[in-house]
């Protein structure tokens, strides 16, 4: 049975996913890095292959995505994060209409239609406010471990005024709030609530719709998910492995490029193509030419989805 590799080399993490010719996940790996790193990418690929019981020579195709997608050796093709996150999330969570992906240094809102195609997207990759880096700064200022930040915020009750979402100045403002003797839980909750409001503005650019799925490293923060759901006034679903959706989508695209796995029925030759809007694409989508990519059908994934 053929195996296919997807690699998502992001700003702070490297993710790799191996799938078989049915699209089932055979192996995954997520490696935390300080920045875009060939070393982190190599480690992620090695670990994913080992989990699948394979060697690189066993692969029938590789697709890369993410900030460092052109640094992945042996990749047959590269795709933007928008395409790969939409593909991977639509396969993991059939029926999704809105994907909110918040990574280490950027955030994306992707509208997906009933066929699993990207309908519209908005992206913020020019400001770290509300991204993983922002939460790193917040945790440091509150002197708590990053993994404890979400639970701390969920204990907060009072809504404090937070005037800045800038990662550079957030630490100064948090220190100022602490100096006023305000509870750390209230500060954490207020900042999370403000971040949700900022994300809501990003969603407004593509239009609210449901079901909503949140992906990326920040999706592991229960308070970030909770406050986003409150802001959207709807349920937000989180995949069991929210960080690998881009790599999973890349692996599925590698599989489909080889003519394997389920595919959607072909449209008539004269059917008009719907160009993918570019939105605030920034540098991560600089190579996108607007070409429509037909995404395959949803593929069942073992494991439960968590709902917040």
C-alpha positions in Angstrom: 0.0 0.0 0.0 1.3 3.4 -1.0 2.2 6.0 1.6 2.2 9.8 1.3 3.8 12.6 3.4 2.6 16.1 4.2 4.9 18.6 5.9 3.8 21.9 7.5 6.9 23.9 8.4 5.5 26.8 10.4 6.9 29.7 12.2 7.3 27.9 15.5 6.5 24.3 14.9 7.2 21.6 12.3 4.4 19.1 11.6 4.5 15.9 9.5 1.8 13.5 8.7 1.9 10.2 6.8 -1.3 8.8 5.3 -2.0 5.6 3.4 -3.8 5.4 0.0 -7.2 5.6 1.7 -6.3 8.8 3.5 -6.0 7.2 6.9 -3.3 8.6 9.2 -0.4 6.2 9.6 2.0 8.4 11.6 2.3 12.0 12.9 4.8 14.3 14.6 4.8 17.8 15.9 8.1 19.4 16.8 8.4 22.7 18.7 11.1 25.1 17.3 12.4 28.5 18.1 11.9 29.6 14.5 11.6 28.1 11.0 14.2 25.4 11.2 15.4 22.7 8.8 16.5 20.7 11.9 13.0 20.8 13.3 11.5 19.8 10.0 13.9 16.9 9.6 13.1 15.7 13.1 9.3 15.9 12.4 9.6 13.9 9.2 11.8 11.3 10.8 9.5 10.8 13.7 6.4 10.6 11.5 8.0 8.0 9.3 9.1 6.0 12.3 5.6 6.1 13.7 4.3 4.7 10.4 7.1 2.1 10.3 8.5 3.5 7.1 11.6 5.0 5.5 11.7 8.0 3.2 12.3 5.7 0.2 8.9 4.1 0.9 7.0 7.3 0.2 5.0 7.7 -3.1 4.6 11.5 -2.8 5.3 14.5 -0.6 3.6 17.9 -0.4 4.9 20.7 1.8 3.2 23.8 3.2 3.7 26.6 5.7 6.2 29.4 6.0 9.2 27.2 5.3 7.5 25.0 2.6 10.3 25.6 0.1 12.9 24.3 2.6 11.5 20.8 2.5 13.7 18.6 0.4 12.1 16.0 -1.8 8.7 17.7 -1.9 6.9 17.1 -5.2 4.7 20.2 -4.8 4.0 23.0 -2.4 0.6 24.5 -1.4 -0.3 27.5 0.7 -1.5 27.0 4.3 -5.0 28.1 3.3 -5.5 25.2 0.9 -3.9 22.7 3.2 -5.7 23.7 6.4 -9.0 23.7 4.5 -8.4 20.3 3.1 -7.2 18.7 6.3 -9.9 20.2 8.5 -12.7 19.3 6.1 -11.5 15.7 6.2 -11.2 15.6 10.0 -14.4 17.5 10.6 -16.9 16.8 7.7 -19.4 19.6 7.3 -17.1 22.4 8.6 -18.0 25.8 7.2 -15.5 28.1 9.1 -11.9 27.2 10.1 -10.2 29.5 12.6 -6.5 28.6 12.7 -4.3 30.4 15.2 -0.6 29.5 15.1 2.6 30.8 16.5 2.7 34.1 14.6 -0.4 34.4 12.5 -4.1 33.8 12.5 -6.5 32.8 9.7 -10.2 32.6 9.1 -11.2 30.3 6.3 -14.7 30.0 4.9 -15.4 26.5 3.5 -18.3 25.7 1.3 -20.5 22.6 1.2 -18.0 20.8 -1.1 -15.1 21.5 1.2 -13.7 24.2 -1.1 -12.1 27.5 0.1 -14.7 30.1 -0.4 -13.0 33.1 1.2 -10.3 33.8 3.7 -8.7 36.5 5.8 -5.3 36.4 7.3 -3.3 38.4 9.9 0.4 37.7 9.6 1.6 41.2 10.3 0.8 41.4 14.0 1.4 38.8 16.7 -1.5 39.9 18.8 -3.6 36.9 19.8 -1.2 34.3 18.3 0.9 31.7 20.1 3.7 34.3 20.6 1.2 36.6 22.3 0.2 34.0 24.8 3.9 33.2 25.5 4.3 36.8 26.5 1.2 36.8 28.7 2.2 33.6 30.5 5.7 35.1 31.2 4.2 38.3 32.5 1.8 36.4 34.8 4.6 34.1 35.8 2.7 30.9 35.0 3.5 28.0 32.7 2.0 28.3 29.2 0.1 25.1 29.7 -1.5 26.5 32.9 -2.6 29.8 31.3 -5.9 28.6 29.9 -7.1 27.1 33.2 -6.1 30.2 35.0 -8.2 32.4 32.6 -11.2 30.1 33.0 -11.2 30.9 36.8 -11.4 34.7 36.1 -14.7 36.5 36.7 -14.2 40.3 36.5 -13.9 41.9 33.1 -11.0 44.3 33.1 -10.2 46.9 30.5 -7.3 45.8 28.3 -6.2 48.5 25.9 -3.5 46.8 23.8 -3.3 43.6 21.8 0.3 44.2 20.8 2.6 41.4 21.8 5.4 44.0 22.3 3.5 46.1 24.8 1.2 43.5 26.4 3.7 42.5 29.0 4.0 46.1 30.2 0.2 46.5 30.5 -0.1 43.2 32.3 2.6 44.3 34.8 0.6 47.5 35.3 -2.6 45.6 36.1 -0.7 43.4 38.5 0.7 46.5 40.2 -2.9 47.6 40.9 -3.3 44.4 42.9 -5.8 42.8 40.4 -6.2 39.0 40.5 -4.1 37.2 38.0 -7.1 35.1 36.9 -9.1 38.2 36.1 -6.2 39.6 34.1 -5.8 36.3 32.1 -9.5 36.1 31.5 -9.8 39.7 30.3 -6.9 39.3 27.9 -8.4 36.1 26.5 -11.7 37.9 26.1 -10.0 40.7 24.2 -8.2 38.3 21.9 -11.5 36.6 21.1 -12.9 40.0 20.1 -10.0 40.6 17.9 -10.5 37.2 16.2 -14.1 38.1 15.7 -13.1 41.0 13.6 -11.0 38.7 11.4 -14.0 36.4 11.0 -16.2 39.3 10.0 -14.1 39.7 6.9 -15.3 36.2 5.6 -18.7 36.1 7.3 -19.9 34.2 10.3 -21.0 30.6 9.6 -21.2 27.3 11.3 -20.1 24.7 12.1 -16.9 26.3 13.4 -13.6 24.4 13.9 -10.6 25.9 15.6 -7.1 24.6 14.7 -3.5 25.5 15.4 -1.5 25.5 18.6 -3.7 28.0 20.4 -6.6 25.6 20.0 -5.1 23.6 22.8 -5.8 26.5 25.2 -9.3 25.8 26.7 -9.8 29.5 27.6 -9.0 30.7 24.0 -11.6 28.2 22.7 -14.2 29.1 25.3 -14.0 32.8 24.9 -14.0 32.5 21.1 -17.2 30.4 21.3 -18.7 33.0 23.5 -17.8 35.8 21.1 -19.2 33.8 18.1 -22.2 32.7 20.1 -21.9 29.2 18.8 -20.1 25.9 19.5 -16.5 25.6 18.5 -15.1 22.2 17.7 -11.4 21.3 18.2 -9.9 18.3 16.5 -8.1 15.8 18.7 -4.8 16.9 17.1 -5.4 20.6 16.1 -1.9 21.4 15.1 -1.6 18.8 12.3 -4.5 19.8 10.0 -2.2 21.7 7.6 0.2 18.7 7.3 -2.7 16.3 7.1 -4.2 18.4 4.2 -0.8 18.4 2.5 -0.6 14.6 2.8 -4.1 14.2 1.3 -3.2 16.5 -1.6 -0.1 14.3 -2.2 -2.3 11.3 -2.2 -4.8 12.8 -4.6 -2.1 14.1 -6.9 -1.0 10.4 -7.3 -4.5 9.5 -8.3 -5.2 7.6 -5.1 -8.0 7.9 -2.5 -11.5 9.4 -2.7 -12.1 12.4 -5.0 -15.1 14.6 -5.6 -16.8 14.1 -9.0 -15.3 16.1 -11.8 -17.3 19.1 -13.0 -18.2 19.6 -16.6 -15.4 21.0 -18.7 -17.3 24.2 -19.3 -18.2 24.8 -15.6 -17.0 28.2 -14.5 -14.2 28.1 -11.9 -14.5 30.1 -8.8 -11.2 31.9 -8.0 -10.0 31.8 -4.5 -10.1 35.3 -3.0 -6.7 36.5 -1.8 -7.9 38.5 1.2 -5.0 39.9 3.4 -2.7 37.2 2.2 0.6 38.6 3.2 3.9 36.8 2.4 2.6 33.3 3.3 0.4 33.3 0.2 2.7 35.3 -2.0 3.0 32.5 -4.6 -0.8 31.9 -4.8 -2.0 32.5 -8.4 -5.7 32.1 -7.6 -5.9 28.6 -9.2 -8.8 26.6 -7.9 -7.8 23.3 -6.3 -10.6 20.7 -6.1 -10.5 19.1 -2.7 -11.4 15.4 -2.2 -14.2 14.0 -0.1 -14.1 13.8 3.7 -12.1 10.9 5.1 -13.0 9.4 8.5 -10.3 9.9 11.1 -9.9 7.6 14.1 -10.2 9.4 17.4 -12.6 11.7 19.1 -13.2 15.3 18.5 -13.3 17.5 21.5 -16.0 20.1 21.8 -15.6 23.3 23.9 
